[in-house]
Amino acid sequence: MAEYSQKCHNRISIKTRSTETSDGLAAIQDQLNKLRREIKKVDEKVYVAQVGCELCKGPHYTKDCPLKEEGKTLKEAHYT
């Protein structure tokens, strides 16, 4: 009976440790995903700062250039 009790305790202990490990890994994975998103944002900002808009040389992507809107001048695009 003592042997059976010990085996049951060991199984429960292993399951508990397994769950704790899974929870810890999930938390780490979540942190890594957040870090990836932050790195992507920084990379985009660096790209814009280094390359900038090809149309007006402003600090934004070419696809977001205010000059694409009808009637805008280069000066207005830089201040947008």
Phi and psi in radians as a Rosetta constraint file:
Dihedral C 1 N 2 CA 2 C 2 CIRCULARHARMONIC -1.090 0.35
Dihedral N 2 CA 2 C 2 N 3 CIRCULARHARMONIC -0.679 0.35
Dihedral C 2 N 3 CA 3 C 3 CIRCULARHARMONIC -1.124 0.35
Dihedral N 3 CA 3 C 3 N 4 CIRCULARHARMONIC -0.749 0.35
Dihedral C 3 N 4 CA 4 C 4 CIRCULARHARMONIC -1.100 0.35
Dihedral N 4 CA 4 C 4 N 5 CIRCULARHARMONIC -0.750 0.35
Dihedral C 4 N 5 CA 5 C 5 CIRCULARHARMONIC -1.063 0.35
Dihedral N 5 CA 5 C 5 N 6 CIRCULARHARMONIC -0.753 0.35
Dihedral C 5 N 6 CA 6 C 6 CIRCULARHARMONIC -1.108 0.35
Dihedral N 6 CA 6 C 6 N 7 CIRCULARHARMONIC -0.735 0.35
Dihedral C 6 N 7 CA 7 C 7 CIRCULARHARMONIC -1.091 0.35
Dihedral N 7 CA 7 C 7 N 8 CIRCULARHARMONIC -0.752 0.35
Dihedral C 7 N 8 CA 8 C 8 CIRCULARHARMONIC -1.088 0.35
Dihedral N 8 CA 8 C 8 N 9 CIRCULARHARMONIC -0.763 0.35
Dihedral C 8 N 9 CA 9 C 9 CIRCULARHARMONIC -1.069 0.35
Dihedral N 9 CA 9 C 9 N 10 CIRCULARHARMONIC -0.754 0.35
Dihedral C 9 N 10 CA 10 C 10 CIRCULARHARMONIC -1.087 0.35
Dihedral N 10 CA 10 C 10 N 11 CIRCULARHARMONIC -0.736 0.35
Dihedral C 10 N 11 CA 11 C 11 CIRCULARHARMONIC -1.104 0.35
Dihedral N 11 CA 11 C 11 N 12 CIRCULARHARMONIC -0.759 0.35
Dihedral C 11 N 12 CA 12 C 12 CIRCULARHARMONIC -1.130 0.35
Dihedral N 12 CA 12 C 12 N 13 CIRCULARHARMONIC -0.740 0.35
Dihedral C 12 N 13 CA 13 C 13 CIRCULARHARMONIC -1.094 0.35
Dihedral N 13 CA 13 C 13 N 14 CIRCULARHARMONIC -0.729 0.35
Dihedral C 13 N 14 CA 14 C 14 CIRCULARHARMONIC -1.141 0.35
Dihedral N 14 CA 14 C 14 N 15 CIRCULARHARMONIC -0.742 0.35
Dihedral C 14 N 15 CA 15 C 15 CIRCULARHARMONIC -1.098 0.35
Dihedral N 15 CA 15 C 15 N 16 CIRCULARHARMONIC -0.724 0.35
Dihedral C 15 N 16 CA 16 C 16 CIRCULARHARMONIC -1.103 0.35
Dihedral N 16 CA 16 C 16 N 17 CIRCULARHARMONIC -0.808 0.35
Dihedral C 16 N 17 CA 17 C 17 CIRCULARHARMONIC -1.105 0.35
Dihedral N 17 CA 17 C 17 N 18 CIRCULARHARMONIC -0.687 0.35
Dihedral C 17 N 18 CA 18 C 18 CIRCULARHARMONIC -1.087 0.35
Dihedral N 18 CA 18 C 18 N 19 CIRCULARHARMONIC -0.756 0.35
Dihedral C 18 N 19 CA 19 C 19 CIRCULARHARMONIC -1.127 0.35
Dihedral N 19 CA 19 C 19 N 20 CIRCULARHARMONIC -0.764 0.35
Dihedral C 19 N 20 CA 20 C 20 CIRCULARHARMONIC -1.081 0.35
Dihedral N 20 CA 20 C 20 N 21 CIRCULARHARMONIC -0.711 0.35
Dihedral C 20 N 21 CA 21 C 21 CIRCULARHARMONIC -1.138 0.35
Dihedral N 21 CA 21 C 21 N 22 CIRCULARHARMONIC -0.756 0.35
Dihedral C 21 N 22 CA 22 C 22 CIRCULARHARMONIC -1.084 0.35
Dihedral N 22 CA 22 C 22 N 23 CIRCULARHARMONIC -0.747 0.35
Dihedral C 22 N 23 CA 23 C 23 CIRCULARHARMONIC -1.098 0.35
Dihedral N 23 CA 23 C 23 N 24 CIRCULARHARMONIC -0.722 0.35
Dihedral C 23 N 24 CA 24 C 24 CIRCULARHARMONIC -1.132 0.35
Dihedral N 24 CA 24 C 24 N 25 CIRCULARHARMONIC -0.723 0.35
Dihedral C 24 N 25 CA 25 C 25 CIRCULARHARMONIC -1.157 0.35
Dihedral N 25 CA 25 C 25 N 26 CIRCULARHARMONIC -0.673 0.35
Dihedral C 25 N 26 CA 26 C 26 CIRCULARHARMONIC -1.115 0.35
Dihedral N 26 CA 26 C 26 N 27 CIRCULARHARMONIC -0.690 0.35
Dihedral C 26 N 27 CA 27 C 27 CIRCULARHARMONIC -1.148 0.35
Dihedral N 27 CA 27 C 27 N 28 CIRCULARHARMONIC -0.727 0.35
Dihedral C 27 N 28 CA 28 C 28 CIRCULARHARMONIC -1.125 0.35
Dihedral N 28 CA 28 C 28 N 29 CIRCULARHARMONIC -0.742 0.35
Dihedral C 28 N 29 CA 29 C 29 CIRCULARHARMONIC -1.079 0.35
Dihedral N 29 CA 29 C 29 N 30 CIRCULARHARMONIC -0.707 0.35
Dihedral C 29 N 30 CA 30 C 30 CIRCULARHARMONIC -1.092 0.35
Dihedral N 30 CA 30 C 30 N 31 CIRCULARHARMONIC -0.749 0.35
Dihedral C 30 N 31 CA 31 C 31 CIRCULARHARMONIC -1.110 0.35
Dihedral N 31 CA 31 C 31 N 32 CIRCULARHARMONIC -0.712 0.35
Dihedral C 31 N 32 CA 32 C 32 CIRCULARHARMONIC -1.112 0.35
Dihedral N 32 CA 32 C 32 N 33 CIRCULARHARMONIC -0.710 0.35
Dihedral C 32 N 33 CA 33 C 33 CIRCULARHARMONIC -1.100 0.35
Dihedral N 33 CA 33 C 33 N 34 CIRCULARHARMONIC -0.736 0.35
Dihedral C 33 N 34 CA 34 C 34 CIRCULARHARMONIC -1.104 0.35
Dihedral N 34 CA 34 C 34 N 35 CIRCULARHARMONIC -0.723 0.35
Dihedral C 34 N 35 CA 35 C 35 CIRCULARHARMONIC -1.107 0.35
Dihedral N 35 CA 35 C 35 N 36 CIRCULARHARMONIC -0.721 0.35
Dihedral C 35 N 36 CA 36 C 36 CIRCULARHARMONIC -1.040 0.35
Dihedral N 36 CA 36 C 36 N 37 CIRCULARHARMONIC -0.745 0.35
Dihedral C 36 N 37 CA 37 C 37 CIRCULARHARMONIC -1.120 0.35
Dihedral N 37 CA 37 C 37 N 38 CIRCULARHARMONIC -0.724 0.35
Dihedral C 37 N 38 CA 38 C 38 CIRCULARHARMONIC -1.131 0.35
Dihedral N 38 CA 38 C 38 N 39 CIRCULARHARMONIC -0.730 0.35
Dihedral C 38 N 39 CA 39 C 39 CIRCULARHARMONIC -1.098 0.35
Dihedral N 39 CA 39 C 39 N 40 CIRCULARHARMONIC -0.704 0.35
Dihedral C 39 N 40 CA 40 C 40 CIRCULARHARMONIC -1.082 0.35
Dihedral N 40 CA 40 C 40 N 41 CIRCULARHARMONIC -0.735 0.35
Dihedral C 40 N 41 CA 41 C 41 CIRCULARHARMONIC -1.088 0.35
Dihedral N 41 CA 41 C 41 N 42 CIRCULARHARMONIC -0.756 0.35
Dihedral C 41 N 42 CA 42 C 42 CIRCULARHARMONIC -1.130 0.35
Dihedral N 42 CA 42 C 42 N 43 CIRCULARHARMONIC -0.751 0.35
Dihedral C 42 N 43 CA 43 C 43 CIRCULARHARMONIC -1.025 0.35
Dihedral N 43 CA 43 C 43 N 44 CIRCULARHARMONIC -0.731 0.35
Dihedral C 43 N 44 CA 44 C 44 CIRCULARHARMONIC -1.117 0.35
Dihedral N 44 CA 44 C 44 N 45 CIRCULARHARMONIC -0.733 0.35
Dihedral C 44 N 45 CA 45 C 45 CIRCULARHARMONIC -1.135 0.35
Dihedral N 45 CA 45 C 45 N 46 CIRCULARHARMONIC -0.698 0.35
Dihedral C 45 N 46 CA 46 C 46 CIRCULARHARMONIC -1.135 0.35
Dihedral N 46 CA 46 C 46 N 47 CIRCULARHARMONIC -0.755 0.35
Dihedral C 46 N 47 CA 47 C 47 CIRCULARHARMONIC -1.039 0.35
Dihedral N 47 CA 47 C 47 N 48 CIRCULARHARMONIC -0.834 0.35
Dihedral C 47 N 48 CA 48 C 48 CIRCULARHARMONIC -1.074 0.35
Dihedral N 48 CA 48 C 48 N 49 CIRCULARHARMONIC -0.715 0.35
Dihedral C 48 N 49 CA 49 C 49 CIRCULARHARMONIC -1.169 0.35
Dihedral N 49 CA 49 C 49 N 50 CIRCULARHARMONIC -0.641 0.35
Dihedral C 49 N 50 CA 50 C 50 CIRCULARHARMONIC -1.421 0.35
Dihedral N 50 CA 50 C 50 N 51 CIRCULARHARMONIC -0.753 0.35
Dihedral C 50 N 51 CA 51 C 51 CIRCULARHARMONIC -1.726 0.35
Dihedral N 51 CA 51 C 51 N 52 CIRCULARHARMONIC -0.919 0.35
Dihedral C 51 N 52 CA 52 C 52 CIRCULARHARMONIC 1.249 0.35
Dihedral N 52 CA 52 C 52 N 53 CIRCULARHARMONIC -3.000 0.35
Dihedral C 52 N 53 CA 53 C 53 CIRCULARHARMONIC -1.326 0.35
Dihedral N 53 CA 53 C 53 N 54 CIRCULARHARMONIC 2.360 0.35
Dihedral C 53 N 54 CA 54 C 54 CIRCULARHARMONIC -1.385 0.35
Dihedral N 54 CA 54 C 54 N 55 CIRCULARHARMONIC -0.316 0.35
Dihedral C 54 N 55 CA 55 C 55 CIRCULARHARMONIC -1.493 0.35
Dihedral N 55 CA 55 C 55 N 56 CIRCULARHARMONIC -0.827 0.35
Dihedral C 55 N 56 CA 56 C 56 CIRCULARHARMONIC -2.130 0.35
Dihedral N 56 CA 56 C 56 N 57 CIRCULARHARMONIC -0.016 0.35
Dihedral C 56 N 57 CA 57 C 57 CIRCULARHARMONIC 1.146 0.35
Dihedral N 57 CA 57 C 57 N 58 CIRCULARHARMONIC 0.351 0.35
Dihedral C 57 N 58 CA 58 C 58 CIRCULARHARMONIC -1.362 0.35
Dihedral N 58 CA 58 C 58 N 59 CIRCULARHARMONIC 2.976 0.35
Dihedral C 58 N 59 CA 59 C 59 CIRCULARHARMONIC -1.486 0.35
Dihedral N 59 CA 59 C 59 N 60 CIRCULARHARMONIC 1.010 0.35
Dihedral C 59 N 60 CA 60 C 60 CIRCULARHARMONIC -2.688 0.35
Dihedral N 60 CA 60 C 60 N 61 CIRCULARHARMONIC 2.934 0.35
Dihedral C 60 N 61 CA 61 C 61 CIRCULARHARMONIC -1.208 0.35
Dihedral N 61 CA 61 C 61 N 62 CIRCULARHARMONIC 2.640 0.35
Dihedral C 61 N 62 CA 62 C 62 CIRCULARHARMONIC -1.007 0.35
Dihedral N 62 CA 62 C 62 N 63 CIRCULARHARMONIC -0.687 0.35
Dihedral C 62 N 63 CA 63 C 63 CIRCULARHARMONIC -1.123 0.35
Dihedral N 63 CA 63 C 63 N 64 CIRCULARHARMONIC -0.371 0.35
Dihedral C 63 N 64 CA 64 C 64 CIRCULARHARMONIC -1.779 0.35
Dihedral N 64 CA 64 C 64 N 65 CIRCULARHARMONIC 0.187 0.35
Dihedral C 64 N 65 CA 65 C 65 CIRCULARHARMONIC -1.133 0.35
Dihedral N 65 CA 65 C 65 N 66 CIRCULARHARMONIC 2.290 0.35
Dihedral C 65 N 66 CA 66 C 66 CIRCULARHARMONIC -1.148 0.35
Dihedral N 66 CA 66 C 66 N 67 CIRCULARHARMONIC -0.359 0.35
Dihedral C 66 N 67 CA 67 C 67 CIRCULARHARMONIC -1.126 0.35
Dihedral N 67 CA 67 C 67 N 68 CIRCULARHARMONIC -0.377 0.35
Dihedral C 67 N 68 CA 68 C 68 CIRCULARHARMONIC -1.167 0.35
Dihedral N 68 CA 68 C 68 N 69 CIRCULARHARMONIC -0.429 0.35
Dihedral C 68 N 69 CA 69 C 69 CIRCULARHARMONIC -1.311 0.35
Dihedral N 69 CA 69 C 69 N 70 CIRCULARHARMONIC 2.415 0.35
Dihedral C 69 N 70 CA 70 C 70 CIRCULARHARMONIC -1.110 0.35
Dihedral N 70 CA 70 C 70 N 71 CIRCULARHARMONIC 2.416 0.35
Dihedral C 70 N 71 CA 71 C 71 CIRCULARHARMONIC 1.518 0.35
Dihedral N 71 CA 71 C 71 N 72 CIRCULARHARMONIC -0.035 0.35
Dihedral C 71 N 72 CA 72 C 72 CIRCULARHARMONIC -1.477 0.35
Dihedral N 72 CA 72 C 72 N 73 CIRCULARHARMONIC 2.481 0.35
Dihedral C 72 N 73 CA 73 C 73 CIRCULARHARMONIC -1.699 0.35
Dihedral N 73 CA 73 C 73 N 74 CIRCULARHARMONIC 2.950 0.35
Dihedral C 73 N 74 CA 74 C 74 CIRCULARHARMONIC -1.048 0.35
Dihedral N 74 CA 74 C 74 N 75 CIRCULARHARMONIC -0.730 0.35
Dihedral C 74 N 75 CA 75 C 75 CIRCULARHARMONIC -1.085 0.35
Dihedral N 75 CA 75 C 75 N 76 CIRCULARHARMONIC -0.746 0.35
Dihedral C 75 N 76 CA 76 C 76 CIRCULARHARMONIC -1.141 0.35
Dihedral N 76 CA 76 C 76 N 77 CIRCULARHARMONIC -0.609 0.35
Dihedral C 76 N 77 CA 77 C 77 CIRCULARHARMONIC -1.140 0.35
Dihedral N 77 CA 77 C 77 N 78 CIRCULARHARMONIC -0.681 0.35
Dihedral C 77 N 78 CA 78 C 78 CIRCULARHARMONIC -1.193 0.35
Dihedral N 78 CA 78 C 78 N 79 CIRCULARHARMONIC -0.530 0.35
Dihedral C 78 N 79 CA 79 C 79 CIRCULARHARMONIC -1.544 0.35
Dihedral N 79 CA 79 C 79 N 80 CIRCULARHARMONIC -0.111 0.35
